[in-house]
Amino acid sequence: MRTDTILRVDAMNVLIENFGEVDAERFISIVKSDNFDYTKWQRNLWKDKTIDEIYNMAKEFEEKKNRN
């Protein structure tokens, strides 16, 4: 398991890589200032997907990550 510090750094790198520095910082600000409930959000994130669809999405993501 990663330490909290490593997890924060890795997550920020993912945000920056995908959104750029400015939008990554904006996202962090939004989440911090909002009454964002991650648990409720997570419950609804994949509600329209089957287990197989989620598995295939994760597999494709991992394959793409390994190519880069």
Helices and strands as residue ranges (DSSP letters): H 4-33, H 38-45, H 51-67
